[in-house]
Amino acid sequence: MREWLTETSTLPKDGTAGALAGRVWRPDLQGPSVVAVRVDGVHDISRHAATMRDLCGAPDPAKIVREAKGERIGTLAELLANTPEAGRNAERPWLLAPIDLQAIKAAGVTFARSMVERVIEEQAKGAPEKADAIRAQVQKQLGGDLRKLKPGSPQALELKKTLIAAGAWSQYLEVGIGEDAEIFTKAQPMSAVGHGMEAGLHPRSTWNNPEPEVVLVISSTGKIVGATLGNDVNLRDFEGRSALLLSKAKDNNASASVGPFVRFFDGTFSLDTVRGMEVHLEVQGPEGFQLSGKSSMSEIARDPADLVGELIGKTHQYADGAVLYLGTMFAPTEDRGAPGMGFTHKEGDVVTIRALELGALTNRMVHADKARPWTFGTGDLMRNLAKRDLI
């Protein structure tokens, strides 16, 4: 078994000390179950919460995860062994993304470094060979340390006026330092892939990258109840050609990766924990290429609670709750191939996103048309739960 498919590499640093919940496909039931990950194994708690949406909406999700009685379906090691990487046995359970009916949303341009890279994509019009020259020009125009600039502040609005006067304004600067955050739909409910599964790249993309992010889990009332990790797979060439291609750049088969588990807020983990987290990225290429980096949540320009406030409230509701990718400061720029062409994925790349408090989410990158098709949707879930007398 590969190193990233072990319990030790998958779980948070404190193991099962936190309230960890996920989803598992059960072939014997022909459908998914909500599970609690505990020291003595993985337990099906669907009788207490038929969906992750229901669990997130409970008064105390962490208590249910810790105390609810349910069928023990095996060890985490057994589930991790039953992945496409290890050769899946279709008659045994396997891990899924730990979300289901929630809207899958993302906040963009929330870190100064990634904001600069978005401006570069826009000016390069999707051509990676132009990036280095444009990067130097953009950084000269912006000047200073943008990490200290609060979006929407008088100082930010003054910089906006200056850049407009200089003809250097950009739609990415608008959402990076302006009053309104960028919140977009990353993927459809039920379409995310989880730990150990293949993640998808559009086969026509020639300039793309992983985006390691913290993903907040939010109930239908707008309460932030927990967090997990996510890979907001990004196509720099598509979005760089036109911002109107954002949906094609972001929403492709298997392009939203979430996991390995949701860690619910309790005495061991809180939103303040999230605010201080570091998210690490590792890419291992089939040709031996290696890349690593990290994203510090302490450098985010907009507080996570403020981003959730822009997502859900009096002007916009989500009856089944939502998850929100918080953005990343990490945009790999070093050359992988020809000089000046920067980083882009190759099929077979193994991408690991890791945080001490949340564990690790790992996926192998393939073209979206070769990833396992998404065929089990909301209607299928409702029919399956009804058949099992869970709704």
C-alpha angles and dihedrals in degrees: 000000000000117000094248092058095064128103092241095054094043102047127073118265090264092051114215095347089111128066099267121182132174145154129261130192110233113200091192089062095033089230148063129285132200109239139192116221108218138165092262096048144283117316128198106231097171091123087066097039117013092193137021086244089062093046092051090051095052119110091245113014093173092057091053091049092051101040112022114113118230146145115295106229099183144287125309088242090059092051092047090051091058098070132119087254091059096037110269122243104212091205094061130068123264138186123269132187107291095238133069127164097019120112109252107226135166138202115221134206094014097143126059094230094052090045090060090049091052090053088051092051090051094050093042090055090220096310109126094194089069095053102091096054092045091047092059091047095048094048090051091051094049098041126176130048107307091189088080093053115101112215113246093014122132089254091052092048090049090053088049091056091048094050093046090052089051092050090243101114120128137186087239092056087051093062094032099057103005129097098266126062123222110249116174140167109263098184144333124279112272093019101097122110124220143214115317094016129114117265122210136237122187105255092228095055116108099172117047143128145190119261112208109206146163111243118208119213114219131188124225089263092058095255115145104228105170148328144241138174129272144186110216093197105214133203106205095184096053096047091039092059091054136347086222087071091064093111092052091045094051111026113061133130109295092355095125111071120184132172159338089214141331111253108206122215115262138127091307100047135029144159088271087058088055092050090059100040128120117215116206128203129201126180120190114189126208089240093055097267115151130192131174137177143144140228120212115211088207088074097056111126096215122043113248091239090053090052091052088050089058091047101050133019142087093333098043130028135184112203092196096040126244145242120226127204104215099208132247139250091210119098112157112227106167117114117261097177130358116019113270094017096101125202126330133159127262122205108266096036112147110217120195123188113190140180125173092230097046106031124227137315114199130181137169112230120234134158110282092239089058097046118097107283119247105244106146108081139165094285091052091049093052093049091048094049091048091051088053092049091242094125 
